């Protein structure tokens, strides 16, 4: 019953995700210059080479994954019985009880990207190379986050099955899409002002897309 109810909630969230994906070129076009776009693409391609042709940084990812569980568990005042990571059997955080946010925390919160963004914001003025290095690094880490999260869905991690894969996928995709402009902020020329403008343009484009969708549905119903 829990999975069924969460899946019902997940359906409208997937529609929202679809609208955000459809309108994503609007904020993307405002956020980065062409040169910054190439840097982001380079960081993503670099990680793809590492992931598929060299060696997956599984232990590095696991630390971030389990630490995200741990942080959210502390925020919700859960009792931690065990925190364990090993290369043989992966990671484990044993709690007295969990909830949806604790389960999905490693997927909706790109911990390493956020940490790198904070560092870049603090040291941005120390060198003109900091923004470019940050964009490449953040793109590298975000691509890692995406691929390992996708693998988690494919193998059916218990974190994702507890509330159903449909609901989990809808929530994770929603958060990751919304993270992208914010994660670009420390590295782009437009800065945080550009990020705010991109979010506003995204909302406007989303409203226009929803209005068109509703008009189309109305046309189908009356025709």
DANOR-V409074 format. One record per residue. N is the residue number from 1. RES is the residue in one letter. D_CENTER is the distance of its C-alpha to the mean C-alpha in whole Angstrom. Layout:
BEGIN
<<N/RES/D_CENTER> <N/RES/D_CENTER>>
END
This chain:
BEGIN
<<1/X/28> <2/X/24> <3/X/22> <4/X/24> <5/X/24> <6/X/20> <7/X/20> <8/X/22> <9/X/20> <10/X/17> <11/X/19> <12/X/19> <13/X/15> <14/X/15> <15/X/17> <16/X/15> <17/X/12> <18/X/15> <19/X/16> <20/X/13> <21/X/13> <22/X/17> <23/X/17> <24/X/14> <25/X/17> <26/X/18> <27/X/16> <28/X/15> <29/X/19> <30/X/20> <31/X/17> <32/X/18> <33/X/22> <34/X/23> <35/X/23> <36/X/20> <37/X/18> <38/X/20> <39/X/19> <40/X/15> <41/X/17> <42/X/19> <43/X/16> <44/X/14> <45/X/18> <46/X/19> <47/X/16> <48/X/17> <49/X/20> <50/X/20> <51/X/18> <52/X/21> <53/X/24> <54/X/24> <55/X/22> <56/X/19> <57/X/18> <58/X/18> <59/X/19> <60/X/17> <61/X/14> <62/X/16> <63/X/17> <64/X/13> <65/X/13> <66/X/16> <67/X/16> <68/X/13> <69/X/15> <70/X/18> <71/X/17> <72/X/16> <73/X/19> <74/X/21> <75/X/20> <76/X/21> <77/X/24> <78/X/24> <79/X/27> <80/X/25> <81/X/28> <82/X/26> <83/X/24> <84/X/24> <85/X/23> <86/X/25> <87/X/25> <88/X/27> <89/X/25> <90/X/22> <91/X/20> <92/X/21> <93/X/21> <94/X/24> <95/X/24> <96/X/27> <97/X/25> <98/X/21> <99/X/19> <100/X/16> <101/X/14> <102/X/15> <103/X/15> <104/X/11> <105/X/10> <106/X/9> <107/X/7> <108/X/5> <109/X/6> <110/X/6> <111/X/10> <112/X/11> <113/X/10> <114/X/10> <115/X/14> <116/X/15> <117/X/14> <118/X/16> <119/X/19> <120/X/19> <121/X/20> <122/X/22> <123/X/24> <124/X/23> <125/X/27> <126/X/28> <127/X/28> <128/X/27> <129/X/25> <130/X/23> <131/X/20> <132/X/21> <133/X/20> <134/X/17> <135/X/16> <136/X/16> <137/X/15> <138/X/12> <139/X/12> <140/X/13> <141/X/11> <142/X/7> <143/X/10> <144/X/11> <145/X/7> <146/X/7> <147/X/11> <148/X/11> <149/X/9> <150/X/11> <151/X/14> <152/X/14> <153/X/14> <154/X/17> <155/X/19> <156/X/18> <157/X/17> <158/X/19> <159/X/16> <160/X/15> <161/X/19> <162/X/20> <163/X/18> <164/X/18> <165/X/16> <166/X/16> <167/X/15> <168/X/12> <169/X/11> <170/X/11> <171/X/10> <172/X/7> <173/X/7> <174/X/8> <175/X/5> <176/X/3> <177/X/6> <178/X/7> <179/X/6> <180/X/7> <181/X/11> <182/X/11> <183/X/10> <184/X/13> <185/X/15> <186/X/17> <187/X/18> <188/X/19> <189/X/22> <190/X/22> <191/X/20> <192/X/19> <193/X/21> <194/X/20> <195/X/16> <196/X/18> <197/X/20> <198/X/17> <199/X/16> <200/X/19> <201/X/20> <202/X/17> <203/X/18> <204/X/22> <205/X/21> <206/X/19> <207/X/22> <208/X/24> <209/X/22> <210/X/23> <211/X/27> <212/X/27> <213/X/26> <214/X/28> <215/X/31> <216/X/31> <217/X/31> <218/X/34> <219/X/35> <220/X/35> <221/X/36> <222/X/39> <223/X/40>>
END
